[in-house]
Amino acid sequence: MPYPFVYVTCDVERGPYRQADYTYRADPLVKLRCVPTLLRIRNGEVVGRLNDVQCQSLPTLEEFLLGDE
């Protein structure tokens, strides 16, 4: 049975985002490296991640959003 999900979007300013101490880059869970990034977080752990290039592939995106893991 697929897990329910909550879609959360976070605005990222391109200029400050490139700094190493930017909030989402420095966060130990998020570890943002590129925009856009999609994360699957389950029980407080990242169990899936798509980077900017992977987000452009419809089959990859569908598998990430609709797959069971």
DRENTORKOL-3810 file (N, C-alpha, C; in nm, 4 decimals):
REM DRENTORKOL-3810
@n.u->0.0842; n.v->-0.1176; n.w->0.0000; ca.u->0.0000; ca.v->0.0000; ca.w->0.0000; c.u->0.0895; c.v->0.1249; c.w->0.0000
@n.u->0.0686; n.v->0.2175; n.w->-0.0920; ca.u->0.1501; ca.v->0.3383; ca.w->-0.0965; c.u->0.1313; c.v->0.4241; c.w->0.0280
@n.u->0.2374; n.v->0.4904; n.w->0.0646; ca.u->0.2309; ca.v->0.5817; ca.w->0.1782; c.u->0.1587; c.v->0.7089; c.w->0.1369
@n.u->0.0819; n.v->0.7686; n.w->0.2271; ca.u->0.0248; ca.v->0.9002; ca.w->0.1978; c.u->0.1391; c.v->1.0012; c.w->0.1911
@n.u->0.1173; n.v->1.1097; n.w->0.1214; ca.u->0.2250; ca.v->1.2074; ca.w->0.1144; c.u->0.1725; c.v->1.3481; c.w->0.1288
@n.u->0.2627; n.v->1.4346; n.w->0.1650; ca.u->0.2367; ca.v->1.5770; ca.w->0.1779; c.u->0.3371; c.v->1.6458; c.w->0.0882
@n.u->0.2882; n.v->1.7320; n.w->0.0027; ca.u->0.3737; ca.v->1.8067; ca.w->-0.0884; c.u->0.4047; c.v->1.9410; c.w->-0.0239
@n.u->0.5326; n.v->1.9690; n.w->-0.0051; ca.u->0.5753; ca.v->2.0945; ca.w->0.0557; c.u->0.6683; c.v->2.1638; c.w->-0.0425
@n.u->0.6450; n.v->2.2897; n.w->-0.0656; ca.u->0.7337; ca.v->2.3664; ca.w->-0.1530; c.u->0.8042; c.v->2.4730; c.w->-0.0698
@n.u->0.9307; n.v->2.4951; n.w->-0.0994; ca.u->1.0100; ca.v->2.5950; ca.w->-0.0285; c.u->1.0707; c.v->2.6897; c.w->-0.1308
@n.u->1.0472; n.v->2.8168; n.w->-0.1120; ca.u->1.1063; ca.v->2.9154; ca.w->-0.2019; c.u->1.2560; c.v->2.9260; c.w->-0.1755
@n.u->1.3325; n.v->2.9283; n.w->-0.2839; ca.u->1.4777; ca.v->2.9366; ca.w->-0.2747; c.u->1.5231; c.v->3.0535; c.w->-0.3599
@n.u->1.5948; n.v->3.1456; n.w->-0.2985; ca.u->1.6492; ca.v->3.2595; ca.w->-0.3721; c.u->1.7818; c.v->3.2167; c.w->-0.4356
@n.u->1.7942; n.v->3.2364; n.w->-0.5665; ca.u->1.9123; ca.v->3.1877; ca.w->-0.6377; c.u->2.0443; c.v->3.2443; c.w->-0.5859
@n.u->2.0504; n.v->3.3728; n.w->-0.5561; ca.u->2.1757; ca.v->3.4322; ca.w->-0.5095; c.u->2.2233; c.v->3.3717; c.w->-0.3783
@n.u->2.1459; n.v->3.3881; n.w->-0.2711; ca.u->2.1871; ca.v->3.3346; ca.w->-0.1413; c.u->2.1980; c.v->3.1812; c.w->-0.1399
@n.u->2.1195; n.v->3.1132; n.w->-0.2221; ca.u->2.1192; ca.v->2.9665; ca.w->-0.2250; c.u->2.2578; c.v->2.9099; c.w->-0.2542
@n.u->2.3393; n.v->2.9808; n.w->-0.3274; ca.u->2.4712; ca.v->2.9316; ca.w->-0.3657; c.u->2.5733; c.v->2.9376; c.w->-0.2519
@n.u->2.5393; n.v->3.0040; n.w->-0.1436; ca.u->2.6311; ca.v->3.0135; ca.w->-0.0296; c.u->2.6239; c.v->2.8850; c.w->0.0541
@n.u->2.7392; n.v->2.8386; n.w->0.0997; ca.u->2.7475; ca.v->2.7116; ca.w->0.1739; c.u->2.6653; c.v->2.7125; c.w->0.3021
@n.u->2.6445; n.v->2.8298; n.w->0.3618; ca.u->2.5704; ca.v->2.8348; ca.w->0.4870; c.u->2.4210; c.v->2.8625; c.w->0.4676
@n.u->2.3745; n.v->2.8576; n.w->0.3427; ca.u->2.2321; ca.v->2.8773; ca.w->0.3148; c.u->2.1515; c.v->2.7722; c.w->0.3916
@n.u->2.0389; n.v->2.8123; n.w->0.4458; ca.u->1.9591; ca.v->2.7284; ca.w->0.5359; c.u->1.9399; c.v->2.5862; c.w->0.4851
@n.u->1.8931; n.v->2.5686; n.w->0.3627; ca.u->1.8638; ca.v->2.4342; ca.w->0.3122; c.u->1.9901; c.v->2.3575; c.w->0.2744
@n.u->2.0966; n.v->2.4267; n.w->0.2399; ca.u->2.2241; ca.v->2.3593; ca.w->0.2123; c.u->2.2856; c.v->2.3068; c.w->0.3412
@n.u->2.2766; n.v->2.3868; n.w->0.4460; ca.u->2.3389; ca.v->2.3520; ca.w->0.5734; c.u->2.2559; c.v->2.2535; c.w->0.6557
@n.u->2.1289; n.v->2.2380; n.w->0.6232; ca.u->2.0425; ca.v->2.1490; ca.w->0.7000; c.u->2.0916; c.v->2.0046; c.w->0.6852
@n.u->2.1130; n.v->1.9337; n.w->0.7961; ca.u->2.1665; ca.v->1.7977; ca.w->0.7893; c.u->2.0730; c.v->1.6962; c.w->0.7231
@n.u->1.9444; n.v->1.7250; n.w->0.7172; ca.u->1.8509; ca.v->1.6344; ca.w->0.6509; c.u->1.8355; c.v->1.6692; c.w->0.5035
@n.u->1.8153; n.v->1.7955; n.w->0.4738; ca.u->1.7860; ca.v->1.8387; ca.w->0.3368; c.u->1.9098; c.v->1.8341; c.w->0.2475
@n.u->2.0203; n.v->1.8903; n.w->0.2911; ca.u->2.1464; ca.v->1.8906; ca.w->0.2153; c.u->2.1249; c.v->1.9324; c.w->0.0702
@n.u->2.0568; n.v->2.0431; n.w->0.0505; ca.u->2.0242; ca.v->2.0906; ca.w->-0.0844; c.u->2.1503; c.v->2.1184; c.w->-0.1649
@n.u->2.1564; n.v->2.0652; n.w->-0.2867; ca.u->2.2700; ca.v->2.0858; ca.w->-0.3748; c.u->2.2300; c.v->2.1471; c.w->-0.5086
@n.u->2.1023; n.v->2.1345; n.w->-0.5453; ca.u->2.0563; ca.v->2.1885; ca.w->-0.6724; c.u->1.9073; c.v->2.2187; c.w->-0.6624
@n.u->1.8613; n.v->2.3000; n.w->-0.7572; ca.u->1.7207; ca.v->2.3401; ca.w->-0.7622; c.u->1.6688; c.v->2.3094; c.w->-0.9013
@n.u->1.5616; n.v->2.2362; n.w->-0.9144; ca.u->1.4791; ca.v->2.1801; ca.w->-0.8079; c.u->1.5377; c.v->2.0508; c.w->-0.7522
@n.u->1.4947; n.v->2.0165; n.w->-0.6343; ca.u->1.5253; ca.v->1.8889; ca.w->-0.5703; c.u->1.3962; c.v->1.8382; c.w->-0.5083
@n.u->1.3681; n.v->1.7125; n.w->-0.5278; ca.u->1.2536; ca.v->1.6490; ca.w->-0.4614; c.u->1.3073; c.v->1.5494; c.w->-0.3604
@n.u->1.2507; n.v->1.5516; n.w->-0.2412; ca.u->1.2918; ca.v->1.4593; ca.w->-0.1358; c.u->1.1739; c.v->1.3742; c.w->-0.0926
@n.u->1.2018; n.v->1.2488; n.w->-0.0653; ca.u->1.1038; ca.v->1.1625; ca.w->0.0007; c.u->1.1598; c.v->1.1391; c.w->0.1404
@n.u->1.0857; n.v->1.1843; n.w->0.2400; ca.u->1.1291; ca.v->1.1712; ca.w->0.3786; c.u->1.0288; c.v->1.0830; c.w->0.4512
@n.u->1.0813; n.v->0.9810; n.w->0.5140; ca.u->0.9955; ca.v->0.8879; ca.w->0.5875; c.u->1.0564; c.v->0.8659; c.w->0.7250
@n.u->0.9768; n.v->0.8868; n.w->0.8279; ca.u->1.0224; ca.v->0.8681; ca.w->0.9666; c.u->1.1488; c.v->0.9477; c.w->0.9959
@n.u->1.1545; n.v->1.0701; n.w->0.9428; ca.u->1.2661; ca.v->1.1586; ca.w->0.9717; c.u->1.3935; c.v->1.1313; c.w->0.8947
@n.u->1.3887; n.v->1.0427; n.w->0.7937; ca.u->1.5062; ca.v->1.0111; ca.w->0.7127; c.u->1.4745; c.v->1.0291; c.w->0.5653
@n.u->1.5711; n.v->1.0776; n.w->0.4900; ca.u->1.5557; ca.v->1.0883; ca.w->0.3450; c.u->1.5707; c.v->0.9481; c.w->0.2869
@n.u->1.4659; n.v->0.9001; n.w->0.2206; ca.u->1.4681; ca.v->0.7666; ca.w->0.1602; c.u->1.4630; c.v->0.7743; c.w->0.0077
@n.u->1.4546; n.v->0.8962; n.w->-0.0456; ca.u->1.4553; ca.v->0.9159; ca.w->-0.1902; c.u->1.4859; c.v->1.0604; c.w->-0.2224
@n.u->1.5537; n.v->1.0800; n.w->-0.3342; ca.u->1.5922; ca.v->1.2153; ca.w->-0.3744; c.u->1.6040; c.v->1.2194; c.w->-0.5262
@n.u->1.5484; n.v->1.3246; n.w->-0.5851; ca.u->1.5679; ca.v->1.3515; ca.w->-0.7281; c.u->1.6351; c.v->1.4877; c.w->-0.7401
@n.u->1.7384; n.v->1.4945; n.w->-0.8234; ca.u->1.8053; ca.v->1.6222; ca.w->-0.8453; c.u->1.7429; c.v->1.6953; c.w->-0.9634
@n.u->1.8004; n.v->1.8084; n.w->-0.9999; ca.u->1.7427; ca.v->1.8914; ca.w->-1.1056; c.u->1.7325; c.v->1.8183; c.w->-1.2391
@n.u->1.8331; n.v->1.7428; n.w->-1.2764; ca.u->1.8306; ca.v->1.6697; ca.w->-1.4040; c.u->1.7282; c.v->1.5567; c.w->-1.3988
@n.u->1.7248; n.v->1.4827; n.w->-1.2900; ca.u->1.6298; ca.v->1.3722; ca.w->-1.2759; c.u->1.4854; c.v->1.4213; c.w->-1.2765
@n.u->1.4614; n.v->1.5412; n.w->-1.2261; ca.u->1.3264; ca.v->1.5977; ca.w->-1.2236; c.u->1.2745; c.v->1.6279; c.w->-1.3640
@n.u->1.3623; n.v->1.6352; n.w->-1.4621; ca.u->1.3226; ca.v->1.6645; ca.w->-1.5999; c.u->1.2794; c.v->1.5403; c.w->-1.6761
@n.u->1.3001; n.v->1.4232; n.w->-1.6200; ca.u->1.2628; ca.v->1.2978; ca.w->-1.6849; c.u->1.1259; c.v->1.2535; c.w->-1.6337
@n.u->1.0265; n.v->1.2564; n.w->-1.7213; ca.u->0.8912; ca.v->1.2190; ca.w->-1.6806; c.u->0.8847; c.v->1.0771; c.w->-1.6240
@n.u->0.9460; n.v->0.9762; n.w->-1.6875; ca.u->0.9398; ca.v->0.8415; ca.w->-1.6287; c.u->1.0038; c.v->0.8347; c.w->-1.4886
@n.u->1.1146; n.v->0.9043; n.w->-1.4707; ca.u->1.1814; ca.v->0.9056; ca.w->-1.3405; c.u->1.0946; c.v->0.9759; c.w->-1.2370
@n.u->1.0362; n.v->1.0867; n.w->-1.2766; ca.u->0.9487; ca.v->1.1630; ca.w->-1.1879; c.u->0.8253; c.v->1.0815; c.w->-1.1494
@n.u->0.7640; n.v->1.0144; n.w->-1.2466; ca.u->0.6467; ca.v->0.9313; ca.w->-1.2179; c.u->0.6818; c.v->0.8187; c.w->-1.1218
@n.u->0.7940; n.v->0.7542; n.w->-1.1457; ca.u->0.8355; ca.v->0.6444; ca.w->-1.0569; c.u->0.8581; c.v->0.6963; c.w->-0.9148
@n.u->0.9201; n.v->0.8115; n.w->-0.9040; ca.u->0.9470; ca.v->0.8701; ca.w->-0.7725; c.u->0.8166; c.v->0.9027; c.w->-0.6997
@n.u->0.7231; n.v->0.9639; n.w->-0.7706; ca.u->0.5976; ca.v->1.0070; ca.w->-0.7082; c.u->0.4970; c.v->0.8950; c.w->-0.6885
@n.u->0.4957; n.v->0.7998; n.w->-0.7791; ca.u->0.3926; ca.v->0.6959; ca.w->-0.7746; c.u->0.4430; c.v->0.5605; c.w->-0.7258
@n.u->0.5745; n.v->0.5423; n.w->-0.7244; ca.u->0.6300; ca.v->0.4151; ca.w->-0.6806; c.u->0.6092; c.v->0.3938; c.w->-0.5324
@n.u->0.6297; n.v->0.2728; n.w->-0.4875; ca.u->0.6054; ca.v->0.2411; ca.w->-0.3468; c.u->0.7272; c.v->0.2648; c.w->-0.2590
@n.u->0.8399; n.v->0.2993; n.w->-0.3148; ca.u->0.9594; ca.v->0.3220; ca.w->-0.2338; c.u->1.0272; c.v->0.4440; c.w->-0.2731
END
